Amino acid sequence: MRMSSLLLPVLFLATPLFAGEWTGYLMDTMCAASRLDKASSHTTECMKRCKQSGFGLVTQEGKYIKFDEQGNIKALNELERTGKQDELLVKVTGEMKGGMIRVESVETQ
């Protein structure tokens, strides 16, 4: 077997299949369960109080996508950093895996 035929599967596996960038409203998981339609007006203070439930992104289509544990930490850091009280539109970069975003970055827009 040639070396090039061995490398191809390794390179394929090393490349994330669902890497991307998403824009939507940041929301905590607890409130997303009952207030998904109010994502744009959801407050920073409420999200800080509900931080134990974790965070995710509400897409333009109204779908909630949870963050991984590192994403939860990055989202909380962004909440601490931003001066915004609501309208927390964010850009998230990462990799979609199993219906969850493995977050690389969260940035308020």
Backbone as CSV, one residue per row, in Angstrom:
resi,resn,N_x,N_y,N_z,CA_x,CA_y,CA_z,C_x,C_y,C_z
1,MET,0.839,-1.167,0.000,0.000,0.000,0.000,0.890,1.238,0.000
2,ARG,0.536,2.213,-0.804,1.340,3.433,-0.884,1.076,4.332,0.314
3,MET,2.079,5.126,0.670,1.969,6.025,1.808,0.856,7.055,1.611
4,SER,0.681,7.561,0.396,-0.340,8.585,0.150,-1.738,8.047,0.418
5,SER,-1.974,6.771,0.175,-3.303,6.218,0.435,-3.546,6.058,1.940
6,LEU,-2.488,5.982,2.733,-2.639,5.920,4.183,-2.896,7.297,4.781
7,LEU,-2.333,8.336,4.202,-2.470,9.684,4.732,-3.843,10.288,4.478
8,LEU,-4.470,9.950,3.384,-5.747,10.537,3.027,-6.814,10.353,4.119
9,PRO,-7.021,9.151,4.649,-8.024,9.011,5.716,-7.651,9.793,6.971
10,VAL,-6.374,9.868,7.308,-5.933,10.608,8.490,-6.222,12.085,8.311
11,LEU,-5.925,12.642,7.152,-6.204,14.048,6.892,-7.696,14.322,6.905
12,PHE,-8.472,13.413,6.379,-9.924,13.583,6.365,-10.475,13.623,7.786
13,LEU,-10.000,12.753,8.663,-10.475,12.709,10.039,-10.033,13.919,10.842
14,ALA,-8.911,14.515,10.499,-8.395,15.671,11.225,-9.130,16.956,10.863
15,THR,-9.880,16.962,9.788,-10.609,18.152,9.346,-12.015,18.141,9.908
16,PRO,-12.405,19.213,10.665,-13.775,19.233,11.187,-14.790,19.295,10.058
17,LEU,-15.828,18.484,10.145,-16.807,18.422,9.073,-17.862,19.522,9.163
18,PHE,-18.134,19.998,10.361,-19.208,20.961,10.540,-18.717,22.244,11.195
19,ALA,-17.505,22.678,10.847,-16.978,23.925,11.386,-17.727,25.081,10.755
20,GLY,-17.925,26.120,11.536,-18.630,27.245,10.964,-18.727,28.430,11.883
21,GLU,-19.597,29.325,11.466,-19.838,30.569,12.181,-21.346,30.776,12.213
22,TRP,-21.868,31.114,13.375,-23.298,31.317,13.544,-23.543,32.670,14.198
23,THR,-24.617,33.317,13.822,-25.023,34.574,14.446,-26.435,34.400,14.976
24,GLY,-26.643,34.863,16.189,-27.956,34.769,16.817,-27.903,35.389,18.189
25,TYR,-28.948,35.186,18.961,-29.017,35.757,20.299,-28.521,34.771,21.336
26,LEU,-27.686,35.252,22.236,-27.193,34.459,23.348,-28.332,34.287,24.351
27,MET,-28.464,33.077,24.877,-29.519,32.820,25.856,-29.089,31.666,26.747
28,ASP,-29.544,31.690,27.993,-29.258,30.569,28.887,-30.259,29.441,28.616
29,THR,-29.862,28.232,28.918,-30.662,27.051,28.612,-31.975,27.018,29.392
30,MET,-31.932,27.452,30.651,-33.153,27.418,31.464,-34.243,28.303,30.852
31,CYS,-33.908,29.516,30.496,-34.909,30.436,29.947,-35.284,30.087,28.504
32,ALA,-34.367,29.474,27.783,-34.664,29.088,26.400,-35.805,28.075,26.347
33,ALA,-35.943,27.281,27.391,-36.993,26.262,27.424,-38.398,26.866,27.398
34,SER,-38.546,28.088,27.939,-39.887,28.670,28.001,-40.007,30.056,27.365
35,ARG,-38.876,30.685,27.028,-38.914,32.055,26.511,-38.142,32.223,25.215
36,LEU,-38.087,31.195,24.433,-37.309,31.222,23.196,-37.724,32.367,22.275
37,ASP,-39.004,32.691,22.251,-39.497,33.751,21.377,-39.118,35.153,21.864
38,LYS,-38.529,35.253,23.059,-38.130,36.539,23.616,-36.607,36.660,23.725
39,ALA,-35.900,35.956,22.870,-34.442,35.918,22.940,-33.810,37.295,22.791
40,SER,-34.353,38.131,21.915,-33.732,39.442,21.685,-33.828,40.348,22.908
41,SER,-34.851,40.196,23.714,-35.013,41.063,24.881,-34.531,40.417,26.180
42,HIS,-33.976,39.219,26.075,-33.485,38.526,27.264,-32.303,39.306,27.837
43,THR,-32.299,39.522,29.151,-31.310,40.418,29.753,-30.030,39.711,30.196
44,THR,-28.987,40.512,30.237,-27.683,40.049,30.710,-27.800,39.569,32.158
45,GLU,-28.507,40.336,32.981,-28.668,39.976,34.396,-29.344,38.622,34.573
46,CYS,-30.390,38.371,33.804,-31.080,37.085,33.901,-30.134,35.950,33.508
47,MET,-29.381,36.159,32.440,-28.458,35.105,32.001,-27.384,34.829,33.044
48,LYS,-26.925,35.873,33.722,-25.930,35.675,34.783,-26.535,34.880,35.944
49,ARG,-27.797,35.163,36.281,-28.463,34.426,37.363,-28.692,32.958,36.985
50,CYS,-28.944,32.704,35.715,-29.256,31.345,35.248,-28.046,30.630,34.636
51,LYS,-26.855,31.110,34.913,-25.638,30.588,34.274,-25.406,29.097,34.522
52,GLN,-25.903,28.575,35.637,-25.687,27.151,35.943,-26.306,26.224,34.906
53,SER,-27.335,26.703,34.203,-28.003,25.860,33.204,-27.218,25.772,31.902
54,GLY,-26.227,26.660,31.735,-25.444,26.687,30.504,-26.024,27.684,29.518
55,PHE,-25.362,27.807,28.369,-25.744,28.790,27.369,-25.862,28.160,25.992
56,GLY,-26.452,28.925,25.106,-26.579,28.504,23.722,-26.945,29.695,22.849
57,LEU,-27.224,29.398,21.613,-27.512,30.402,20.606,-28.907,30.184,20.048
58,VAL,-29.684,31.260,19.955,-30.989,31.210,19.303,-30.786,31.723,17.883
59,THR,-30.975,30.853,16.911,-30.736,31.200,15.514,-31.875,32.045,14.950
60,GLN,-31.670,32.577,13.767,-32.706,33.358,13.085,-33.956,32.523,12.837
61,GLU,-33.790,31.222,12.712,-34.917,30.311,12.492,-35.646,29.969,13.793
62,GLY,-35.141,30.490,14.925,-35.779,30.227,16.207,-35.370,28.914,16.849
63,LYS,-34.263,28.342,16.412,-33.765,27.085,16.967,-32.709,27.395,18.034
64,TYR,-32.733,26.639,19.125,-31.757,26.803,20.203,-30.678,25.741,20.074
65,ILE,-29.422,26.174,20.026,-28.290,25.253,19.914,-27.404,25.450,21.140
66,LYS,-27.265,24.406,21.943,-26.466,24.474,23.163,-24.970,24.563,22.855
67,PHE,-24.249,25.149,23.817,-22.788,25.228,23.767,-22.188,24.091,24.595
68,ASP,-20.967,23.718,24.264,-20.216,22.785,25.094,-19.744,23.520,26.355
69,GLU,-19.071,22.829,27.257,-18.643,23.422,28.530,-17.711,24.616,28.316
70,GLN,-16.789,24.513,27.385,-15.898,25.652,27.104,-16.688,26.827,26.541
71,GLY,-17.708,26.541,25.765,-18.573,27.588,25.233,-19.334,28.302,26.335
72,ASN,-19.754,27.548,27.349,-20.435,28.162,28.488,-19.516,29.151,29.199
73,ILE,-18.275,28.781,29.368,-17.291,29.664,30.006,-17.060,30.904,29.149
74,LYS,-16.920,30.720,27.852,-16.690,31.850,26.949,-17.907,32.773,26.889
75,ALA,-19.101,32.205,26.926,-20.321,33.014,26.921,-20.412,33.845,28.197
76,LEU,-20.121,33.243,29.333,-20.160,33.968,30.601,-19.118,35.091,30.604
77,ASN,-17.938,34.815,30.079,-16.905,35.857,29.970,-17.388,37.007,29.099
78,GLU,-18.079,36.700,28.011,-18.602,37.743,27.127,-19.698,38.544,27.835
79,LEU,-20.525,37.887,28.638,-21.542,38.591,29.421,-20.908,39.552,30.416
80,GLU,-19.812,39.140,31.014,-19.097,39.997,31.967,-18.438,41.178,31.248
81,ARG,-17.976,40.956,30.038,-17.241,41.966,29.283,-18.142,43.023,28.659
82,THR,-19.286,42.610,28.154,-20.140,43.523,27.402,-20.832,44.530,28.320
83,GLY,-21.126,45.670,27.773,-21.885,46.673,28.501,-23.363,46.615,28.158
84,LYS,-23.739,45.734,27.245,-25.130,45.632,26.810,-25.989,44.961,27.884
85,GLN,-27.216,45.433,28.006,-28.154,44.864,28.977,-29.120,43.863,28.343
86,ASP,-29.347,43.984,27.021,-30.203,43.062,26.271,-29.783,43.151,24.803
87,GLU,-30.592,42.568,23.928,-30.220,42.554,22.499,-28.811,41.969,22.317
88,LEU,-28.549,40.834,22.964,-27.216,40.234,22.938,-27.019,39.365,21.700
89,LEU,-26.925,40.046,20.569,-26.633,39.385,19.308,-25.149,39.030,19.323
90,VAL,-24.838,37.762,19.054,-23.453,37.311,19.106,-23.071,36.550,17.836
91,LYS,-21.778,36.550,17.568,-21.215,35.715,16.515,-20.423,34.618,17.224
92,VAL,-20.734,33.370,16.887,-20.089,32.218,17.506,-19.340,31.447,16.425
93,THR,-18.102,31.117,16.698,-17.348,30.247,15.796,-17.055,28.952,16.537
94,GLY,-17.022,27.872,15.796,-16.749,26.585,16.402,-17.079,25.446,15.476
95,GLU,-17.402,24.326,16.066,-17.693,23.105,15.317,-18.982,22.497,15.855
96,MET,-19.895,22.192,14.952,-21.155,21.537,15.325,-20.893,20.044,15.455
97,LYS,-21.250,19.505,16.605,-21.061,18.076,16.812,-22.178,17.570,17.714
98,GLY,-22.959,16.639,17.205,-24.041,16.048,17.982,-25.097,17.045,18.404
99,GLY,-25.377,18.037,17.567,-26.390,19.031,17.879,-25.941,20.093,18.866
100,MET,-24.656,20.133,19.165,-24.087,21.090,20.109,-22.913,21.790,19.426
101,ILE,-22.690,23.047,19.790,-21.546,23.770,19.228,-20.369,23.655,20.183
102,ARG,-19.266,23.144,19.663,-17.995,23.152,20.393,-17.385,24.512,20.079
103,VAL,-17.519,25.429,21.011,-17.259,26.841,20.782,-15.773,27.179,20.806
104,GLU,-15.352,27.929,19.788,-14.015,28.513,19.755,-14.056,29.949,20.255
105,SER,-15.107,30.701,19.842,-15.206,32.097,20.283,-16.664,32.546,20.299
106,VAL,-16.938,33.515,21.183,-18.243,34.175,21.296,-17.950,35.673,21.316
107,GLU,-18.561,36.396,20.396,-18.291,37.832,20.294,-19.598,38.597,20.128
108,THR,-19.840,39.555,21.023,-21.039,40.392,20.919,-20.946,41.262,19.683
109,GLN,-22.069,41.378,18.964,-22.123,42.187,17.745,-22.640,43.567,18.030
